Amino acid sequence: MKRIIGIGNALVDILTLIPNEELLETLNLPKGSMQLVDFEFANNLSALTSGLSKSMASGGSAANTIHGLARLGVETAFIGHVGQDETGEFFQKDMKSAGIRPLLFTSNSPSGIANALITPDGERTFATFLGAAIELSADHLQASLFEGYDLLYVEGYLVQNEALLLKAMQLAKACGLQVALDLASYNVVEANKLLLEKVLNEYVDIVFANEEEARALSGLPPLESLDQLADKCSLAIVKTGAKGSMAKSGSQKIEVGVIKANPIDTTGAGDLYAAGFLHAYLNGQSLETACHTGALLAGKVIEVIGPKMDDLTWENIRKHISKI
């Protein structure tokens, strides 16, 4: 079985159910986006939501995908940076409990927190305080971290540190790994088109994007965006929400729908889709099977609050996968 290592912002998700979109408007947070905020903003947000229902889970886009892969039995590791505080300890323990090898660097800065505000329609809007997570740098990376793995999974949020992103991909390629990239968020794509074009053309083998991210990069609708992405990478996947997803590799192109689900919160849907897809694809399954496996995980995770599912759900998922 293939071994996968991820790299990204090591964050702890604070998931808050909000009754309407009024708070998003008050704080000038575009619905469905990911906005970086400072420590003061994060504290103010915590105070404004103190009376609302909340839960906590280790998070960050790449970490969620790696967690999903580990729960499917894949040997995994994760490179990140946390603070020497309770939040950082929580992140590390959660990684280990899922069977992930945490390759975490630390400092005295507070650990990063992703405040996910979840509206009644299940959409999530992130106000992210990166904290110690952003201190992960190119200087931390060396070839030995990547040796023995088959694929590097990278979250698109790392475009905010170009030197780190490029070195991670360059080292991975030098060690013989494939590179998979998730485009992360439409506003991040809009702000970093040139860098994303560079890495897609030079380093990335597999690219994941949702409809909005693909459009932000190409200016085209999903099908045409898929074609353009597949011209840059060996394999491109574009997720189209309730319509399903599509994938293209060379001349092969397929589309699949979604599974029936009762959505509560879309947090982690794209991340878990990637976990399911990669688990199937890297173990020799067809593109269609990989898309169906991704859709299965995405459909299950939107039925719970946050990006984590309980043991029984994972047991049922593994049984279902064995029958696909």
Contacts in CASP RR format, 6 or more apart in sequence:
PFRMAT RR
TARGET T0000
AUTHOR 0000-0000-0000
METHOD contacts of the structure
MODEL  1
MKRIIGIGNALVDILTLIPNEELLETLNLPKGSMQLVDFEFANNLSALTS
GLSKSMASGGSAANTIHGLARLGVETAFIGHVGQDETGEFFQKDMKSAGI
RPLLFTSNSPSGIANALITPDGERTFATFLGAAIELSADHLQASLFEGYD
LLYVEGYLVQNEALLLKAMQLAKACGLQVALDLASYNVVEANKLLLEKVL
NEYVDIVFANEEEARALSGLPPLESLDQLADKCSLAIVKTGAKGSMAKSG
SQKIEVGVIKANPIDTTGAGDLYAAGFLHAYLNGQSLETACHTGALLAGK
VIEVIGPKMDDLTWENIRKHISKI
1 73 0 8 1.000
1 74 0 8 1.000
1 75 0 8 1.000
1 283 0 8 1.000
2 74 0 8 1.000
2 150 0 8 1.000
2 151 0 8 1.000
2 282 0 8 1.000
2 283 0 8 1.000
3 74 0 8 1.000
3 75 0 8 1.000
3 76 0 8 1.000
3 77 0 8 1.000
3 148 0 8 1.000
3 149 0 8 1.000
3 150 0 8 1.000
3 151 0 8 1.000
4 66 0 8 1.000
4 69 0 8 1.000
4 74 0 8 1.000
4 75 0 8 1.000
4 76 0 8 1.000
4 77 0 8 1.000
4 149 0 8 1.000
4 150 0 8 1.000
4 151 0 8 1.000
4 152 0 8 1.000
4 153 0 8 1.000
4 278 0 8 1.000
4 282 0 8 1.000
5 66 0 8 1.000
5 76 0 8 1.000
5 77 0 8 1.000
5 78 0 8 1.000
5 79 0 8 1.000
5 103 0 8 1.000
5 145 0 8 1.000
5 146 0 8 1.000
5 149 0 8 1.000
5 151 0 8 1.000
5 152 0 8 1.000
5 153 0 8 1.000
5 177 0 8 1.000
6 62 0 8 1.000
6 63 0 8 1.000
6 65 0 8 1.000
6 66 0 8 1.000
6 76 0 8 1.000
6 77 0 8 1.000
6 78 0 8 1.000
6 79 0 8 1.000
6 152 0 8 1.000
6 153 0 8 1.000
6 154 0 8 1.000
7 62 0 8 1.000
7 78 0 8 1.000
7 79 0 8 1.000
7 80 0 8 1.000
7 136 0 8 1.000
7 152 0 8 1.000
7 153 0 8 1.000
7 154 0 8 1.000
7 155 0 8 1.000
7 158 0 8 1.000
7 168 0 8 1.000
8 60 0 8 1.000
8 61 0 8 1.000
8 62 0 8 1.000
8 63 0 8 1.000
8 78 0 8 1.000
8 79 0 8 1.000
8 80 0 8 1.000
8 133 0 8 1.000
8 136 0 8 1.000
8 154 0 8 1.000
8 155 0 8 1.000
8 157 0 8 1.000
8 158 0 8 1.000
9 60 0 8 1.000
9 61 0 8 1.000
9 62 0 8 1.000
9 80 0 8 1.000
9 112 0 8 1.000
9 128 0 8 1.000
9 130 0 8 1.000
9 133 0 8 1.000
9 134 0 8 1.000
9 136 0 8 1.000
9 155 0 8 1.000
9 157 0 8 1.000
9 158 0 8 1.000
10 58 0 8 1.000
10 59 0 8 1.000
10 60 0 8 1.000
10 63 0 8 1.000
10 78 0 8 1.000
10 80 0 8 1.000
10 81 0 8 1.000
10 82 0 8 1.000
10 88 0 8 1.000
10 91 0 8 1.000
10 104 0 8 1.000
10 111 0 8 1.000
10 112 0 8 1.000
10 132 0 8 1.000
10 133 0 8 1.000
10 136 0 8 1.000
11 58 0 8 1.000
11 59 0 8 1.000
11 60 0 8 1.000
11 63 0 8 1.000
11 91 0 8 1.000
11 111 0 8 1.000
11 112 0 8 1.000
11 113 0 8 1.000
11 114 0 8 1.000
11 128 0 8 1.000
11 130 0 8 1.000
11 133 0 8 1.000
12 56 0 8 1.000
12 57 0 8 1.000
12 58 0 8 1.000
12 59 0 8 1.000
12 87 0 8 1.000
12 88 0 8 1.000
12 90 0 8 1.000
12 91 0 8 1.000
12 111 0 8 1.000
12 112 0 8 1.000
12 113 0 8 1.000
12 114 0 8 1.000
13 56 0 8 1.000
13 57 0 8 1.000
13 58 0 8 1.000
13 59 0 8 1.000
13 60 0 8 1.000
13 113 0 8 1.000
13 114 0 8 1.000
13 116 0 8 1.000
13 267 0 8 1.000
13 306 0 8 1.000
13 307 0 8 1.000
14 46 0 8 1.000
14 54 0 8 1.000
14 55 0 8 1.000
14 56 0 8 1.000
14 113 0 8 1.000
14 114 0 8 1.000
14 115 0 8 1.000
14 116 0 8 1.000
15 54 0 8 1.000
15 55 0 8 1.000
15 56 0 8 1.000
15 57 0 8 1.000
15 116 0 8 1.000
15 118 0 8 1.000
15 124 0 8 1.000
15 265 0 8 1.000
15 267 0 8 1.000
15 305 0 8 1.000
15 306 0 8 1.000
16 49 0 8 1.000
16 52 0 8 1.000
16 53 0 8 1.000
16 54 0 8 1.000
16 115 0 8 1.000
16 116 0 8 1.000
16 117 0 8 1.000
16 118 0 8 1.000
17 52 0 8 1.000
17 53 0 8 1.000
17 54 0 8 1.000
17 118 0 8 1.000
17 305 0 8 1.000
18 24 0 8 1.000
18 49 0 8 1.000
18 52 0 8 1.000
18 117 0 8 1.000
18 118 0 8 1.000
18 119 0 8 1.000
19 120 0 8 1.000
20 119 0 8 1.000
20 120 0 8 1.000
21 31 0 8 1.000
21 119 0 8 1.000
23 48 0 8 1.000
23 49 0 8 1.000
23 117 0 8 1.000
24 30 0 8 1.000
24 31 0 8 1.000
24 117 0 8 1.000
24 119 0 8 1.000
24 125 0 8 1.000
26 48 0 8 1.000
27 41 0 8 1.000
27 45 0 8 1.000
27 48 0 8 1.000
27 127 0 8 1.000
29 35 0 8 1.000
29 117 0 8 1.000
29 125 0 8 1.000
29 127 0 8 1.000
30 125 0 8 1.000
30 187 0 8 1.000
31 119 0 8 1.000
31 123 0 8 1.000
31 125 0 8 1.000
32 123 0 8 1.000
32 124 0 8 1.000
32 125 0 8 1.000
32 126 0 8 1.000
33 125 0 8 1.000
33 126 0 8 1.000
33 185 0 8 1.000
33 186 0 8 1.000
33 187 0 8 1.000
34 125 0 8 1.000
34 126 0 8 1.000
34 128 0 8 1.000
34 157 0 8 1.000
34 184 0 8 1.000
34 185 0 8 1.000
34 187 0 8 1.000
34 188 0 8 1.000
35 125 0 8 1.000
35 126 0 8 1.000
35 127 0 8 1.000
35 128 0 8 1.000
35 187 0 8 1.000
36 128 0 8 1.000
36 129 0 8 1.000
36 130 0 8 1.000
36 160 0 8 1.000
37 45 0 8 1.000
37 115 0 8 1.000
37 127 0 8 1.000
37 128 0 8 1.000
37 129 0 8 1.000
38 129 0 8 1.000
39 110 0 8 1.000
39 129 0 8 1.000
39 131 0 8 1.000
41 127 0 8 1.000
41 129 0 8 1.000
42 113 0 8 1.000
42 115 0 8 1.000
42 127 0 8 1.000
42 129 0 8 1.000
45 115 0 8 1.000
45 127 0 8 1.000
46 115 0 8 1.000
49 115 0 8 1.000
49 117 0 8 1.000
55 305 0 8 1.000
55 306 0 8 1.000
56 90 0 8 1.000
57 94 0 8 1.000
57 306 0 8 1.000
57 307 0 8 1.000
57 308 0 8 1.000
58 67 0 8 1.000
58 90 0 8 1.000
58 91 0 8 1.000
58 94 0 8 1.000
58 95 0 8 1.000
59 67 0 8 1.000
59 91 0 8 1.000
59 114 0 8 1.000
59 307 0 8 1.000
60 114 0 8 1.000
60 155 0 8 1.000
60 271 0 8 1.000
61 155 0 8 1.000
61 156 0 8 1.000
61 157 0 8 1.000
61 182 0 8 1.000
61 184 0 8 1.000
61 271 0 8 1.000
62 78 0 8 1.000
62 153 0 8 1.000
62 154 0 8 1.000
62 155 0 8 1.000
62 182 0 8 1.000
62 271 0 8 1.000
63 78 0 8 1.000
63 91 0 8 1.000
63 95 0 8 1.000
64 268 0 8 1.000
64 271 0 8 1.000
64 272 0 8 1.000
64 275 0 8 1.000
64 307 0 8 1.000
65 153 0 8 1.000
65 155 0 8 1.000
65 182 0 8 1.000
65 271 0 8 1.000
65 272 0 8 1.000
65 274 0 8 1.000
65 275 0 8 1.000
65 278 0 8 1.000
66 76 0 8 1.000
66 77 0 8 1.000
66 78 0 8 1.000
66 100 0 8 1.000
66 153 0 8 1.000
66 275 0 8 1.000
67 95 0 8 1.000
67 98 0 8 1.000
67 100 0 8 1.000
67 275 0 8 1.000
67 307 0 8 1.000
67 308 0 8 1.000
68 98 0 8 1.000
68 271 0 8 1.000
68 272 0 8 1.000
68 275 0 8 1.000
68 276 0 8 1.000
68 297 0 8 1.000
69 76 0 8 1.000
69 275 0 8 1.000
69 276 0 8 1.000
69 278 0 8 1.000
69 279 0 8 1.000
70 76 0 8 1.000
70 98 0 8 1.000
70 99 0 8 1.000
70 100 0 8 1.000
71 98 0 8 1.000
71 309 0 8 1.000
71 314 0 8 1.000
72 275 0 8 1.000
72 276 0 8 1.000
72 279 0 8 1.000
72 317 0 8 1.000
72 318 0 8 1.000
72 321 0 8 1.000
74 279 0 8 1.000
76 99 0 8 1.000
76 100 0 8 1.000
76 101 0 8 1.000
77 100 0 8 1.000
77 101 0 8 1.000
77 102 0 8 1.000
77 103 0 8 1.000
77 149 0 8 1.000
78 95 0 8 1.000
78 100 0 8 1.000
78 101 0 8 1.000
78 102 0 8 1.000
78 103 0 8 1.000
78 104 0 8 1.000
79 103 0 8 1.000
79 104 0 8 1.000
79 136 0 8 1.000
79 140 0 8 1.000
79 141 0 8 1.000
79 145 0 8 1.000
79 168 0 8 1.000
80 103 0 8 1.000
80 104 0 8 1.000
80 105 0 8 1.000
80 133 0 8 1.000
80 136 0 8 1.000
81 104 0 8 1.000
81 105 0 8 1.000
81 106 0 8 1.000
81 107 0 8 1.000
81 132 0 8 1.000
81 133 0 8 1.000
81 134 0 8 1.000
81 135 0 8 1.000
81 136 0 8 1.000
81 140 0 8 1.000
82 88 0 8 1.000
82 91 0 8 1.000
82 92 0 8 1.000
82 104 0 8 1.000
82 105 0 8 1.000
82 106 0 8 1.000
82 111 0 8 1.000
82 112 0 8 1.000
82 132 0 8 1.000
82 133 0 8 1.000
83 106 0 8 1.000
83 107 0 8 1.000
83 108 0 8 1.000
83 109 0 8 1.000
83 110 0 8 1.000
83 111 0 8 1.000
83 112 0 8 1.000
83 131 0 8 1.000
83 132 0 8 1.000
84 106 0 8 1.000
84 107 0 8 1.000
84 108 0 8 1.000
85 110 0 8 1.000
85 111 0 8 1.000
87 110 0 8 1.000
87 111 0 8 1.000
87 112 0 8 1.000
87 113 0 8 1.000
88 106 0 8 1.000
88 111 0 8 1.000
88 132 0 8 1.000
91 102 0 8 1.000
91 104 0 8 1.000
91 111 0 8 1.000
92 102 0 8 1.000
92 104 0 8 1.000
95 101 0 8 1.000
95 102 0 8 1.000
95 104 0 8 1.000
96 102 0 8 1.000
103 145 0 8 1.000
105 135 0 8 1.000
105 136 0 8 1.000
105 140 0 8 1.000
106 132 0 8 1.000
107 132 0 8 1.000
107 135 0 8 1.000
109 131 0 8 1.000
109 132 0 8 1.000
109 135 0 8 1.000
110 131 0 8 1.000
110 132 0 8 1.000
111 131 0 8 1.000
111 132 0 8 1.000
111 133 0 8 1.000
112 128 0 8 1.000
112 129 0 8 1.000
112 130 0 8 1.000
112 131 0 8 1.000
112 132 0 8 1.000
112 133 0 8 1.000
113 128 0 8 1.000
113 129 0 8 1.000
113 131 0 8 1.000
114 126 0 8 1.000
114 127 0 8 1.000
114 128 0 8 1.000
114 129 0 8 1.000
115 126 0 8 1.000
115 127 0 8 1.000
115 128 0 8 1.000
115 129 0 8 1.000
116 124 0 8 1.000
116 125 0 8 1.000
116 126 0 8 1.000
116 267 0 8 1.000
116 306 0 8 1.000
117 124 0 8 1.000
117 125 0 8 1.000
117 126 0 8 1.000
117 127 0 8 1.000
118 124 0 8 1.000
118 265 0 8 1.000
118 267 0 8 1.000
118 305 0 8 1.000
119 125 0 8 1.000
122 263 0 8 1.000
122 264 0 8 1.000
122 265 0 8 1.000
122 266 0 8 1.000
122 302 0 8 1.000
123 266 0 8 1.000
124 265 0 8 1.000
124 266 0 8 1.000
124 267 0 8 1.000
126 185 0 8 1.000
134 160 0 8 1.000
134 161 0 8 1.000
136 161 0 8 1.000
136 164 0 8 1.000
137 161 0 8 1.000
137 163 0 8 1.000
137 164 0 8 1.000
138 161 0 8 1.000
138 163 0 8 1.000
138 164 0 8 1.000
138 166 0 8 1.000
138 167 0 8 1.000
138 168 0 8 1.000
141 164 0 8 1.000
141 167 0 8 1.000
141 168 0 8 1.000
141 171 0 8 1.000
142 171 0 8 1.000
143 171 0 8 1.000
143 174 0 8 1.000
143 175 0 8 1.000
145 171 0 8 1.000
146 152 0 8 1.000
146 171 0 8 1.000
146 172 0 8 1.000
146 175 0 8 1.000
146 177 0 8 1.000
147 175 0 8 1.000
148 175 0 8 1.000
149 175 0 8 1.000
149 177 0 8 1.000
150 177 0 8 1.000
150 178 0 8 1.000
150 282 0 8 1.000
151 177 0 8 1.000
151 178 0 8 1.000
151 179 0 8 1.000
151 180 0 8 1.000
151 206 0 8 1.000
151 278 0 8 1.000
151 282 0 8 1.000
152 168 0 8 1.000
152 169 0 8 1.000
152 172 0 8 1.000
152 177 0 8 1.000
152 178 0 8 1.000
152 179 0 8 1.000
152 180 0 8 1.000
153 180 0 8 1.000
153 182 0 8 1.000
153 274 0 8 1.000
153 278 0 8 1.000
154 165 0 8 1.000
154 168 0 8 1.000
154 169 0 8 1.000
154 179 0 8 1.000
154 180 0 8 1.000
154 181 0 8 1.000
154 182 0 8 1.000
155 181 0 8 1.000
155 182 0 8 1.000
155 184 0 8 1.000
156 165 0 8 1.000
156 181 0 8 1.000
156 182 0 8 1.000
156 183 0 8 1.000
156 184 0 8 1.000
156 188 0 8 1.000
156 196 0 8 1.000
157 184 0 8 1.000
157 185 0 8 1.000
157 188 0 8 1.000
158 164 0 8 1.000
158 165 0 8 1.000
158 168 0 8 1.000
159 165 0 8 1.000
159 184 0 8 1.000
159 188 0 8 1.000
159 192 0 8 1.000
159 195 0 8 1.000
159 196 0 8 1.000
160 188 0 8 1.000
160 192 0 8 1.000
162 195 0 8 1.000
165 195 0 8 1.000
165 199 0 8 1.000
166 199 0 8 1.000
169 179 0 8 1.000
169 199 0 8 1.000
169 203 0 8 1.000
169 204 0 8 1.000
170 203 0 8 1.000
172 179 0 8 1.000
172 203 0 8 1.000
173 179 0 8 1.000
173 203 0 8 1.000
178 205 0 8 1.000
178 206 0 8 1.000
179 203 0 8 1.000
179 204 0 8 1.000
179 205 0 8 1.000
179 206 0 8 1.000
180 204 0 8 1.000
180 205 0 8 1.000
180 206 0 8 1.000
180 207 0 8 1.000
180 208 0 8 1.000
180 274 0 8 1.000
180 278 0 8 1.000
181 199 0 8 1.000
181 200 0 8 1.000
181 204 0 8 1.000
181 206 0 8 1.000
181 207 0 8 1.000
181 208 0 8 1.000
182 207 0 8 1.000
182 208 0 8 1.000
182 209 0 8 1.000
182 270 0 8 1.000
182 271 0 8 1.000
182 274 0 8 1.000
183 189 0 8 1.000
183 196 0 8 1.000
183 207 0 8 1.000
183 208 0 8 1.000
183 209 0 8 1.000
183 210 0 8 1.000
183 213 0 8 1.000
183 214 0 8 1.000
183 217 0 8 1.000
184 213 0 8 1.000
185 213 0 8 1.000
186 210 0 8 1.000
186 212 0 8 1.000
186 213 0 8 1.000
186 215 0 8 1.000
186 216 0 8 1.000
187 216 0 8 1.000
189 196 0 8 1.000
189 213 0 8 1.000
189 216 0 8 1.000
189 217 0 8 1.000
190 216 0 8 1.000
193 216 0 8 1.000
193 217 0 8 1.000
196 217 0 8 1.000
197 217 0 8 1.000
197 232 0 8 1.000
200 207 0 8 1.000
200 229 0 8 1.000
200 232 0 8 1.000
200 233 0 8 1.000
201 232 0 8 1.000
204 232 0 8 1.000
204 233 0 8 1.000
205 233 0 8 1.000
205 234 0 8 1.000
205 235 0 8 1.000
206 233 0 8 1.000
206 234 0 8 1.000
206 235 0 8 1.000
206 236 0 8 1.000
206 237 0 8 1.000
206 278 0 8 1.000
206 281 0 8 1.000
207 229 0 8 1.000
207 232 0 8 1.000
207 233 0 8 1.000
207 235 0 8 1.000
207 236 0 8 1.000
207 237 0 8 1.000
208 237 0 8 1.000
208 239 0 8 1.000
208 270 0 8 1.000
208 273 0 8 1.000
208 274 0 8 1.000
208 277 0 8 1.000
209 217 0 8 1.000
209 225 0 8 1.000
209 229 0 8 1.000
209 236 0 8 1.000
209 237 0 8 1.000
209 238 0 8 1.000
209 239 0 8 1.000
210 238 0 8 1.000
210 239 0 8 1.000
210 240 0 8 1.000
210 241 0 8 1.000
210 270 0 8 1.000
211 222 0 8 1.000
211 225 0 8 1.000
211 238 0 8 1.000
211 239 0 8 1.000
211 240 0 8 1.000
211 241 0 8 1.000
214 220 0 8 1.000
214 222 0 8 1.000
214 225 0 8 1.000
214 226 0 8 1.000
214 229 0 8 1.000
214 238 0 8 1.000
215 221 0 8 1.000
215 222 0 8 1.000
215 225 0 8 1.000
217 225 0 8 1.000
217 229 0 8 1.000
218 224 0 8 1.000
218 225 0 8 1.000
218 228 0 8 1.000
218 229 0 8 1.000
219 225 0 8 1.000
220 228 0 8 1.000
222 238 0 8 1.000
222 240 0 8 1.000
222 246 0 8 1.000
223 246 0 8 1.000
225 238 0 8 1.000
226 236 0 8 1.000
226 238 0 8 1.000
226 246 0 8 1.000
226 247 0 8 1.000
226 248 0 8 1.000
226 253 0 8 1.000
227 248 0 8 1.000
229 236 0 8 1.000
229 238 0 8 1.000
229 248 0 8 1.000
230 236 0 8 1.000
230 248 0 8 1.000
230 249 0 8 1.000
230 250 0 8 1.000
230 253 0 8 1.000
234 249 0 8 1.000
234 250 0 8 1.000
235 247 0 8 1.000
235 248 0 8 1.000
235 249 0 8 1.000
235 281 0 8 1.000
235 287 0 8 1.000
236 247 0 8 1.000
236 248 0 8 1.000
236 249 0 8 1.000
237 245 0 8 1.000
237 246 0 8 1.000
237 247 0 8 1.000
237 277 0 8 1.000
237 291 0 8 1.000
238 245 0 8 1.000
238 246 0 8 1.000
238 247 0 8 1.000
239 245 0 8 1.000
239 270 0 8 1.000
239 273 0 8 1.000
239 298 0 8 1.000
240 246 0 8 1.000
241 258 0 8 1.000
242 258 0 8 1.000
243 257 0 8 1.000
243 258 0 8 1.000
244 255 0 8 1.000
244 256 0 8 1.000
244 257 0 8 1.000
244 258 0 8 1.000
244 295 0 8 1.000
245 255 0 8 1.000
245 256 0 8 1.000
245 257 0 8 1.000
245 273 0 8 1.000
245 291 0 8 1.000
245 294 0 8 1.000
245 295 0 8 1.000
246 253 0 8 1.000
246 254 0 8 1.000
246 255 0 8 1.000
246 256 0 8 1.000
246 291 0 8 1.000
247 253 0 8 1.000
247 254 0 8 1.000
247 277 0 8 1.000
247 287 0 8 1.000
247 290 0 8 1.000
247 291 0 8 1.000
248 254 0 8 1.000
249 287 0 8 1.000
252 287 0 8 1.000
254 287 0 8 1.000
254 288 0 8 1.000
254 291 0 8 1.000
255 291 0 8 1.000
256 288 0 8 1.000
256 291 0 8 1.000
256 292 0 8 1.000
256 295 0 8 1.000
257 295 0 8 1.000
258 295 0 8 1.000
258 298 0 8 1.000
258 299 0 8 1.000
259 295 0 8 1.000
259 296 0 8 1.000
259 299 0 8 1.000
259 300 0 8 1.000
261 299 0 8 1.000
261 300 0 8 1.000
261 302 0 8 1.000
261 303 0 8 1.000
262 303 0 8 1.000
263 299 0 8 1.000
263 302 0 8 1.000
263 303 0 8 1.000
264 302 0 8 1.000
264 303 0 8 1.000
264 304 0 8 1.000
264 305 0 8 1.000
265 302 0 8 1.000
265 304 0 8 1.000
265 305 0 8 1.000
265 306 0 8 1.000
266 302 0 8 1.000
267 301 0 8 1.000
267 305 0 8 1.000
267 306 0 8 1.000
267 307 0 8 1.000
268 298 0 8 1.000
268 301 0 8 1.000
268 302 0 8 1.000
268 306 0 8 1.000
268 307 0 8 1.000
269 298 0 8 1.000
269 299 0 8 1.000
269 301 0 8 1.000
269 302 0 8 1.000
270 298 0 8 1.000
271 307 0 8 1.000
272 294 0 8 1.000
272 297 0 8 1.000
272 298 0 8 1.000
272 300 0 8 1.000
272 301 0 8 1.000
272 307 0 8 1.000
273 294 0 8 1.000
273 295 0 8 1.000
273 297 0 8 1.000
273 298 0 8 1.000
274 294 0 8 1.000
275 294 0 8 1.000
275 297 0 8 1.000
276 290 0 8 1.000
276 293 0 8 1.000
276 294 0 8 1.000
276 296 0 8 1.000
276 297 0 8 1.000
277 290 0 8 1.000
277 291 0 8 1.000
277 293 0 8 1.000
277 294 0 8 1.000
278 290 0 8 1.000
279 293 0 8 1.000
279 321 0 8 1.000
280 289 0 8 1.000
280 290 0 8 1.000
280 292 0 8 1.000
280 293 0 8 1.000
280 294 0 8 1.000
280 321 0 8 1.000
280 324 0 8 1.000
281 287 0 8 1.000
281 290 0 8 1.000
285 293 0 8 1.000
285 324 0 8 1.000
289 324 0 8 1.000
292 324 0 8 1.000
293 321 0 8 1.000
293 324 0 8 1.000
296 317 0 8 1.000
296 320 0 8 1.000
296 321 0 8 1.000
296 324 0 8 1.000
297 317 0 8 1.000
300 309 0 8 1.000
300 313 0 8 1.000
300 317 0 8 1.000
301 307 0 8 1.000
301 309 0 8 1.000
304 310 0 8 1.000
304 313 0 8 1.000
309 317 0 8 1.000
END
